[in-house]
Amino acid sequence: MQVKKDNYKEAIKRNLKGFLVVLSLFVLGNIHQFFLAENVAFFIKNLLWHVLGLSIFFFLLFFTDYKKVSFKTLWYAYWFLNLVLFVMLIFHKRWLNLGFLSLQPSEFVKFILLWLISLYLSREPSEVIPPKKLLKIFGLIALPLILIMPTDLDYAFIMGVMFFSWLLFIGIPKRIFILLLSGVLLFSFLFVPIAWQKLKPHQKGRIYGYLEPEKYAKTWGYQLNQSLIAIGSGGLTGQKFYKGWSTRLGYLPAKHTDLAFAVWAETWGLLGVSVFLVLYGYLIYFGICVSQTTKDWFGKYLSLGVSLIFLWQLFFNLGGCSGLLPMTSIPLPFLSYGGSITVSVYILLYLLFNVAIKKYFFK
């Protein structure tokens, strides 16, 4: 018992910076939403989601072991989630309305898939994923993404990028990678013109607004232009609370969710953006370090996957806000409002920190 207690103390001590970064981002995100909230109830709702997520994070972290969750449990969870997504597809819904709250099931796909595939691969680890296994994994990833695609095309695409890059780091055979790359290029050449005709007006509009934001400044490019104005007006030290024109006068749409970063930049300027990016960047760095130092393959795959998910979410959200990429509906962890994204973020963090802590019990 004493040995276990000493191991916990050592694990917390060694990972203290990571814990402090998570708590710092928790505080910054809630302060941000406090000054964005249109009323106290809105802020309290956001705070409760974060408190719930953080409570789940600490409870699971110290009372469960990621290794002891059986494949059968994850397998059933995977199919249950697919069933929910299928029902939502039939009714053409992105959100599951339970009356007292709404959930976005697509957010939970990330950690279920990551957990399931990591466990599957860790049974017979190798430097390169065998072709038969790779085919099965592609099938596991494709099914939920196909179900999500009709209602949330950009999010399905981004999740595809997340998991493909993860598998690439784990090890895709060179021959298969070349075949996949050739297939993607051929598909793009033959079917993108057809797919373009099938896109909805708002989906095409995002591309128009990205390519020519000035021409479509009052329509499809409105979000991007207002985002750029907000980011630019922040300057070095920001406009401070309630003083930013874009935020205060309501020019910036989706300020609580997709464009929360633009509001942060307007409020705190370059210095505030630097603080957030340093903290967020350290979290990704921490995950990569955990992946490199943990001794079991299951933990390596999990921690690497969590790091890449956080990296891609930052990349696509900031890319959309700054005009480097087309606008997407992907939120930014900690800054964006939302219950499903918040809970899923803390579960991903649980997986990462559980790997970081448990490695001190198996030296």
Summary of the structure (lengths in Angstrom):
residues: 363
radius of gyration: 21.1
end to end distance: 16.9
largest distance: 68.2
contacts: 1149
relative contact order: 0.14
helix: 74%
strand: 1%
